[in-house]
Amino acid sequence: MGSLPGGHPADPDHHAQRKGTRVPAEAAERDYRRVVNAWAMYDWANSAFAAIILTAVFPVYYRSLATTAGYAAEDATAYWAYTTSLSLLVVALVGPVLGAIVDILGGKKQFLGVALALGAFGSLSLAFLGKDTFLLGALVFAIANLGFAGGNIFYEALLPDVARVDDIDRVSVRGYALGYLGGGLLLIINSFWLLRPDWFWMPDREFALRASFASVAVWWVVFALPLFCSVPEPVSRRRTPVSLSVITKGLQQLHRTLSRIRHYKELALFLLAFWIYNDGIGTIIKIATAYGDEIGIDHNQMLIALVLTQLIGFPCTLGFGLLARLLSAKQAILLGLAAYMIISIAGFFMTNAWHFYVLAVAVGIVQGGTQALSRSLFATMVPKTRTTEFFGFYSTGEKVAGIVGPTIFGLVGQLTGSSRWGIVSVIVLFIAGAALLWRVNEREGRRVAEAEEDCA
């Protein structure tokens, strides 16, 4: 009688036994992949907002509203920077408190649904702005951005519950990579609408512009459905009924965390580093097209460059996941920050479209991977019982990146009379953030998180 690999007899009973133990494992692996893919699809969904409204289309439209209202070109760019700053201030302030409350209440997906509705409603409303609605446009954008930024707290807080510990870098990177692909695909569609509206039975570019804002809302809602249908709601061991006292409990929990911040020394050091270097990343993302518009680069050329960023970002983000396995997540992030320093300096000398293309490609190579590995490195140092609270702090860093960096950019641009000095000033944030990240002992941070879970 023959033998199966490993020397086991090839009898039917033994084969059935081996098959019986394999099938549940294979089914569990399929379920795991399905949940991971469903979670990652939310990155595909909300990246439409990041690509179209935050980066490619709305900043230029906003500047046109400002210049129509009589503001100078450099002032219009600065006001866009200030608008993005103020729109994120609320989330930066309430994010940690809201996170602590959600950890007590449970229901991360429910809160994510509320944020999604707010963001989609705001995005759709942008399609109905009039040309003389400079201040109203700022307010509507702020509402949409609140939904986008707030939703990321709950979405990212699901990562430690969705991904296995040894797979968390790959899962985080997969989300960012799908985000590039999804945002890039809608950006390509919208670019065709704007370049040739007659091909799509649209009367003019103005109509196509408004249709682009509306498409973000539809895209966001439709592709967020897999997460809500397939990702299970994490079970909260501390879940309590909804009441007004929950707010007090959330504030008390937040106070306890802050009072024990020395206990989370490595996590706190990473957060500080992240807040600083992500400030630089967020600034470059948000002011890229406004800056390009100011120095005279045609909007259609910028759209092509940003499409390149999205398409290149997909494989390069996945490549950062492999780089993290070869080196470590921290070392891969440091390489990305070194590249950003070069990009900031090169931005000062940018004068024409091909310069914009080169820098767009460079950003696409490092942006997604740097942010994805930051998210997964942070997640490994967070106790699972308090993920939303800690991701509230993490999200605060992302929002501060939308407050401090653009504000510095705007002030430097106005004081010097040119945004070129504003773009080069961002290098300080990358240098300071990288210096702090270098000092983070991620192994110690993980040990503290595991000890906290054992005590919960």
C-alpha positions, 0 to 999 in steps of 0.5 A, a space after each residue: 500500500 502506498 504512503 502519503 507525504 510524511 509517511 502516513 498510510 494512504 487508507 481512506 479513514 486516515 485520509 478522511 481524518 486529514 481532510 476533516 482537519 484541513 477543511 475547517 482550517 481552509 474555511 477559516 482562512 477563507 473567512 479571514 481573507 473575506 473579512 480583511 478584503 471587506 475592511 480594506 475596501 473602505 479605503 477604496 471607498 473613502 479614497 474617492 474623497 481624498 483624491 477628488 475633493 481633498 487633492 485634485 479637484 476641489 482645491 482649484 475650484 475653491 481658489 476660483 471661488 476665492 478669486 471671484 470674491 476678490 482675493 489675490 492668488 497667494 491669499 486664495 491658496 493660503 485661505 484654502 490651507 486655513 480652511 483645511 486646518 479649521 475643518 479638522 480642528 473639531 475632530 482633533 479636539 474630540 477624537 480621543 474623547 469620542 474614541 474612549 466613549 466608543 470603547 465603552 459603548 461598543 459599536 465602532 461600525 455604527 459610529 463609522 456609519 454616522 461619519 460616512 453619512 455626514 461625509 457623503 452628504 457634505 460631498 454631495 452638497 458641494 455639487 450645488 454651490 453657487 459661484 458667489 458662495 465662498 464662505 458657504 463652500 468652506 462650511 460645506 467642505 468642513 462638514 464633508 471633511 469632518 465625516 471623512 476624518 472622523 470616520 477614519 478613527 473608527 475604521 482604523 480602530 477595527 484594524 487590530 480586530 480584523 488582522 492577525 498580529 503577524 499579518 497586520 503590516 500586510 493588511 494595513 498596506 493592502 488597505 492603502 493600496 486599494 485606496 490608491 486604486 479606488 481613488 485613482 480609478 474615480 479620478 481617471 473617470 472624473 478627469 475624462 468628464 472634465 476634459 471631454 464632458 461632451 463624450 458623456 452627454 454633459 453640457 460643459 466643464 462646470 457641470 462635469 465639475 459638479 458631477 465629480 463631487 456628487 460621484 464621490 458621495 455615491 462611490 463612497 457609500 457603495 464601496 463601503 457596503 462590504 465592510 458593513 456587511 462582512 466585518 463583524 462588530 468587535 465584542 467589547 468586554 466593557 460595553 455599557 448601555 447608552 446614557 449621558 453618563 457615558 460621556 463622563 465615563 469617557 472623559 474619566 477614561 481619557 484622564 486615566 490614560 493621560 495620567 498614565 502616559 509614562 506607562 505607554 512611553 514608546 507609544 507616546 513617543 511614536 505618536 509625537 513622531 507621527 504627529 510631526 512627520 505626518 504633518 508634513 505628509 498631510 500638508 503636501 497632499 492638501 496644498 499640491 494642486 493649489 500650489 501648482 495652480 498658483 505657479 501657473 500649471 494647467 489644471 488638466 496637466 495636474 490631473 494627469 500627474 495626480 492620476 500617475 500618483 494614484 496608479 504608481 501608489 498602488 504597487 509601491 504601497 504593496 512594495 512597502 509591505 515587502 520592504 517592512 518584512 525585509 527590514 522593519 516597519 520603522 526602518 521602511 517609514 524612515 526611508 519614506 521620510 528621507 524621500 519626502 525631505 528631497 521632495 520638499 526641497 525639489 518643490 521649491 524649484 518647480 516651474 513647469 508641468 514635467 516638474 510636477 509630474 516627477 514630484 507626483 511620481 515621487 510622492 506616489 512611491 512613498 506616500 501610501 507605504 509610509 502612512 500604511 506602515 505607520 498605522 500598522 506599527 501603531 496598532 501593534 503597540 495598542 491594547 485591543 481593549 482600548 483601540 478606539 480611544 488610542 486611534 482617537 489619539 492617532 487620528 488627532 495626529 492626522 488632524 493636527 497634520 491638517 492644522 499646523 502644516 497648512 497653517 505654517 505653509 500659508 503664513 510663510 507664503 503670505 509673509 514671503 509673497 511666494 508659496 515656494 518658501 512655504 513648501 520648502 519649510 515643510 522639510 523641518 517637520 520630516 526631519 524632526 519626526 524622523 529623529 523622534 521615530 528613530 528613538 522608538 523601541 517598538 518591541 517594548 511598546 508591544 510588550 506593554 500593550 500585551 501586558 495591558 490586555 492580560 490585565 483587562 
